[in-house]
């Protein structure tokens, strides 16, 4: 049986599954809360006008592309810290976390500059009215200001989660979500002397919330007595530049994998912009909800990366292989449930995003594609997380490049915008290619994870 799950007794399977769920569930709530911020932005902007919804949708595509890519690089801290925790290297964990905060600040500053400098190029690419383009750029600027805080928050997230302390991450994220709603309303409508920015105000609210996230989580972790043994705030540490290349070596392939995946969706959003605001609004609403439920396998993947890293740090490769199989099984079970949710509730879901019947109708059809790829998307996400626990990131990156850019984007352009293979399918061609690309990635990564975990187990027994 795959990953030797049949060799483990029922009690151990339940114990390991319980540990994984206990670690993943708070992160799942936290990540859903973070993505729900974008959900709230999209819904509140859609209530203003279709133009505001389109502006927020396109602006969010740029923000998410930069954010997720940099977040992927900082995610290298998870396997590093979890290996140290598994090996019992308590003294080193605090210093690694302090350098990780510096690492996140530097990357976040680079992201801020990139998002500001890319705006003239975006104006040349987009073929929209000046009013919509102005709102897009204003949204991007607001989110850019929060980027350094977002990356420092991810470093703190890695520190807490690698030590099995995920509850504070959840609490802070939920409070941040609640803060985002009134901030959105005030900045959209210009209350209390604030400028009325329309949908672009959602981007500035997001930037403010990201700073709240980082500062609040740092204070919480610094004051937590149970974490004092790791010495996060025991002393001030200047940047130790020699520590950053190993972080980059591990993190860059993760970041590129994340970029390839998210840019697939972002580039599609830009490509379909020529099909009109109705298609853009419907497409982005479906992607937004897909991103919301994607947090379920993503949280399992993060928890799996940590648990596998801890097992390998302790020298338990058999346990790492077993945990890999349990994670895949849990992810598939959750994917079946989300697939059924999307299939049976798709019209009601779309009605939350827009009162426009045309948006609801087109979006409900696109939801069918989103339902079909739940299983394979879950497989590729969780397998990638497990491989990160093994500190294997380069080949997964190559699989993502071939699957997402070669099949997802390349085939999507062919089917959606050309008549090369069949009469052009428009937005449906892009979504058909998404299903194909996620299926290839899912099957390839699970197969590779099975091979790697078996190979490491064999080496241990020699």
N, C-alpha and C positions, 0 to 999 in steps of 0.2 A: 504494500500500500504506500502511496506517496508520502514521503517524509516519515515513514515508519510509525504512523499514528497507531496502527494496530498492535504494535509491540509494547505500547504503554498501557498500563492498567487504567481502568475507569477513574479511580480516585486521583491519580496523578493528572490525567487529562482535565478533570474538573478543577483541580487545584491550579494548574497552569493557566487554564482559560479564565478562571476567576481572577488571578493576578493580573493577567493582561487586560481584562475588562476594567478592573479597579484602577489601573494606570491610565487606560484609554478614555474612560467615561468623562472625567473632568476635563481632559483636553478636548474631547469631542464637543462638550458644552461650550468651552472657551472658543474653539474654532468656529462653531456655528454662530456664536455671538459675534465674532469678528466679521464673518461673512454676512451675517444679518445686518451689519452696518451698511454694507453695499445694497442689500435687499431694501432696507429702509430708505436709502438714498434714491434708489430706482423708483420705488412706489411713490414717495413724496414728490419727486420731480415729475413723474407721470401725471400726478394730479394737477400740476401747474399747466402743462401743455405737452403736446407730442414733440415739439421742438426741444423743450427742456429735457424730456426723457431721452431723446436722441443725443443731446449734448452730454448729458451725464453718462450715457451708455458708452459713447466713444471716449470721453475723458477718462472714465473708469478703466477702459481697456488699456490705455497707456499706463495709468497708475499701477494697475494690477501686474502688468508685464514687468515693470521695473521692480516693484515690491516683491513679487514672488521670486524673481531671479536672485536678488540680493538676499532674500530670506533663505534661499537654497544654499547659498555660500555659507551663511552663518550657521546653518543646520549642521555643518561639519562639527560643531561643538558638541552635539548630542553623542555621537559615537566616541569622541575623545573623552568626554567627561564620564560617560557610562562605563567605558573600559577602565578608567581610573577608579571609579566607584567599585566595580566588580573585583578589581585587584586590591582593594582596601588602601589605596594611596590617598589617604585623607589630606595630608599636608599639601599635596599638589593641586587639589581640586579648587581651592580658593584662588590661587594664583592664575590658574587656567581661566577661571570665570572672570577675574578682573581684566585679564588680557583680552578675553572675548568681548567684554564691553567696549574696550578701545577699538577692537576689530570691527564691531558693529557700528560704532560712531564714524569711523573712517569710511566704511562702505556706504553708510547712509548719507554722508556728506557728498560722496561721489554721485549717488543717486539723485540728490537734490539738484546738483549742477546739471546733470544729464537731462532731467525733466524740464529745466528752464531753457537749456540750449536747443532742445529738439523742437520747440514750438514753431519757429519759422519754417522748418521743414514740413511739419504737419500741415501748416496752412497751405503750402504749395501742393500737398498731396490731396487734401480734402476738396471736394467740389460742392460745398454747401454754402448757404447764405452767410453773410458777414456776421449777422447776429448770433447764429448757431456756433460759428467758429469762435467768436469772442467768448461765449459761455464755456466752450470746451477748454480754451486756454486758461480761463480764470479758475476753472475746476482743477486743472492740472497743477497750477501754481499753488493752490491751497494744500493739495495733498503732498506736493514736493516739500513744503516747509516741515511736514511731519515725518519725513523719511529718516533723518538721523535718529529720532526717538524710536521709530518702528524697529530699526535694526538693533538698537541697544535693548529694546524689549525682547527681541528674539534671543539675544545672548542670555538675558536673565531667564527667559523661558527654558532654554537648554540647561542652565544650571539647576533650576528647580525640578524640572521633569526628570533629569538624569539621576537625581537623588530621590526619586519616587515621591516628590512633593508637588502634585499637580493641582491640588485644591486652590491654592492662592491664585494660580493662573486663571482658573475658572471664575473665581469671585471677582477679580479685577476686570476681566473681560465682560462679565455681565453688567457690572456697574458702568463700564464705558459705553456699552450699548444703550443703556438707559439715558446716559448723558447725551449721546449723539442725537436722540430724537428731538429734544427741545432746542438744541443748538442748530439743527437743520432748520427747524421752523423759524427760529429767530433770524437766521441768515438768509433764508429764502425770501421772507416777507419784510425784512428790515425793521425788526422790532427793537425797542430800547435804544434807539439812536444808531443801530447798526445799519450798514448799507444793504439795500434790497438787491440781492444777487441772483434771484431766481434759482434755478436748479444748480447753478455753479456754487451757491452757498454750501451745498452738501460737501463739496471738496474741502472747503475751509473748515467745516465742522469735523471732517475726518482727520485733518491735520492736527487740530486741537486735541481730539480724542487720543491720537497716537502719543502725544506728549503726556497726557494724563496716564495712559497705560504704562509707559516706561517709568515715570516718576513714582507712581503708586506701587507698582510691583517691586521696585527697588527698595522703597521704604519698608514694605511688608517683609521682604526677605531679610533686610538688614536688622530688623527688630525681632525676628523669629529666633527664640532662644535655642530651639532644637537644631537650627542650622549653624549655630555659632562655632561648632567644632570645626567647620570647614573654613572659617575665617574670611568670609567674603569681604567684610569691611574692617578686618583687623588692622590693616594698614593701607596707605595709598601706594599704588604701583604705577610708575610711569610706563609708557609703551615700551615693550621689549620686542624690538623689530624682528629679532631672530625667531620669535615664536609665530609670526604671521605666515611665512612661506609654507610650513606644514599645514596650517589651517587652510590656506588657499589651495594647496595641492589636493587635499581631500574635498574641499568645498566647491571649487570651480566646476568639476564635473557634475556635482549635484545641482549647482546653480544653473548650469547650461541645460541639464535635463529639465529642470523646472521651467527655464526660459523657453525651451523648445515646445513644451506642452502648452504653456499659457500663451505663447506667441502664436501658436496655431490658431487659438480662438480669437486672439486680438487681431491678427492679420486677416482672418476671415471677416471680422467685424468691419475692418477698413475696406476690404474688397467688396463687401455687399453694400457699402454706403452708396455706391452708384446706382443701386436698385431702388433707392428711395427711403424716406424716413419710416414708412410703414414696415418695410422689411427689416430695417435696422432696429426699430423699437421691438418688434416681435422676436427677432433673433436674440437680442440682448436680454430680453425678459426671460426667455427659456434658458439661456446660458447662466443668468443670475441664479435662477432656482437650481439649476444643475450644480452650480458652485456651492450652493447651500448644502445639498445632500452629499456632495463630494467630500465634505468634511468628515463624514462617517468613516469611509475607508482611509482617509488621510490621517485621522486620529489613531486608528488601529495601526497604520504604518509607522507613525511616530513612536507609539508605545512598543511596537515590535522591534524597532531599531534600538530602543533603550534596553529592552529585556535581553535581546540577543547580545548587545554590547556588554551588558553586565555578565552574562553567562560566559562569553569568550574571555572577558577580563579575569574571570575566576577559573578559566581553563576547562569549562564544561561544554565541549562541542556537541556532545549528544543532546544535552539540554537545549542548545541553540537550534539544532535541527528540529527537535520536537516542537519548540515554540514557533518556529517558522510554519510548520504544518498547521498548528492550531490557529495561528493568525490568518492564514489563507482560508481555513474553514469558517472562521467567524466572519470574515469579510464577505464570503459568498452568501452566507445566511442573511447578513444585513442587506446585501445587494438585491436579493430576491424580494425583500420587504419594500425597499425603495422603488424597485421596478413596478410592483403592484400599485404602490401609492401614485406614481406618475401616470400609469395607465388608466386608473379609475377616477382620478381627481384632476386631470389635466385642464379641463375647462374652468373649473373653480379656481385652480391655481392662477391661470392666466387672468381671470377677472380681478384678482388682487392687484395686478400690475397696471391695468388700464381699463377705463370704462368704454374704450373704443371697440365696437364689435368686430371690426376688421382685424385689429391687433389680437383679440381673443381667438378669432377663428384661425388665423395663420399660426399663432403660437401654439394652439392646441394640436395642430398637425405636427409641428416640429417636436412637440413633447413625445410623440411616438418614437422618434429616433433616440431621444434622450433615454427613454425607458429601455430600449433594446441594448444600449451599450453599458448599462449599469454593471452587469456581471464582469465583463472584460475590463472595464475601467477599474473596478475594485481589484481585480487580479493584478493588473500592472502596477497600481499604486502601492498595494501592500507588499508585493514582491520587491519593489524598489526600496521600500523602507527596510525590509529584512536584509537586503544586500548592503545597505548603508551600515547596519549593525555589524556586518562583517568587514567594514571599511572597504568595500568594493563599489566603486563608483564609475569607472571609466567605460566598461562594456555596457552597463545599463544606459549610460549617456549615448553611446553609439546606436543602441537599439531604439532609443527615443528619437534620435535624429532621423533614422531611416523610416520609422513608422509614422511619426508626426509630420515631419516636413516632406518626406518623399511621398507617402501615401495620403496623409491627412490634408496637407496643403496642396501638394502637386496634383494629386488625383482630384481634389476638390475644385481646383481651378479648371482642370480639363472638363469635368462633368458639369460644373456650374456656369462657366463663362464661355465655353467653346462648343463647337459641333464636331470635334474630332472623333469621339467614340459613339456619340448618339446626340440627338437634338438637345441643346443646352437645357439643363434642369434648373438653373437659377439657384435659389437658396437650398432646394432639395438636393442638388448635386453635392454641395458642401457638406450637408449633414450625412449623406450616404457615405462619403469619404471618411467622415469622423468615425462612423461605426466600423469601417474596415481597418482604419489605423489603430484604434484602441484594441480591436480583437487581435491584431498581429502583435502589438506590444504586450498584451496580457499573456498570451500563450508563450511568447519567447522568454519573458522575464521569469515566469513561474518555472519553466523548464530549466533556465539557467540557475535559479535559486536552488532547485532540487540537486543539480549537479554540484554546485559549490558546497552545499551543506554536507553532501555525501563525501565529497573529496576531503574536506577538512576533518570530518569524522574519521576517515580512513587514515589520514596522516597522524591523528592523535593516537591511534591504536598500534602504529608501527613501533 
